[in-house]
Amino acid sequence: MRFSLDGKTMLVSVGSASNVDDSDISPLEKNRSAILAYNPDGSGMHIYASGIRNCVGEEINPTTGELWCSVNERDGLGNKPRPRLHHPRPARRILRLALYYTGGHPDPRLPGKHPELKDKVLVPDVLLGAHNASLEMTFYTGTQFPAEYKGDIFASEHGSWNRVPRAGYEVIRIPLHQTATPRAAMRTS
């Protein structure tokens, strides 16, 4: 959960209960795989962004006020769906969780469902290694590291049981001053 810079919006991430289901398939997925927005007192709930399987790390960019999240993708598709860092835009549907991943790639477990959405799926801002399980992130605002790190994201990853080859714990840096999308993460020691 995070608050907007002006303190007027509370943003709450609600992960999916599965790897495949969405609200078309399971009513239990209603308002899941989403970031919900509320007034600070908990009233006025609406969907800020949807189709985000499991936004385990939310952070507000202290300079721009944009919400960023660290998203862990679904299991059961090998190394194809890659976790990502993304800054979801308000009131924009990002993707239908169970139907497509990382752009318009269809989930083969649900063939032919909602083909009209394929071209509406957004490619994430930063693609990470498959199943690296990025958990938390922070925007660097300090002075201890080189000046070019200022404003970049540092994210922690713990690896995964189902990644080939296996990957372990690490911290990565995402230089936000680059203009190319998707951006590449830089491994740190």
Secondary structure, DSSP 8 states (H G I E B T S, - for coil): -EE-TTS--EEEEE--SSSS--TTT-GGGTT-SEEEEE-TTS-S-EEEEE--TTEEEEEE-TTT--EEEEE---SSSTT-S--EEE---TTEE---TTTEETTTEE-TTSTTS-GGGGGG----SEE--TT--EEEEEE---SSS-GGGTT-EEEEE---TT-SS----EEEEE-TT---SSB--EEE-
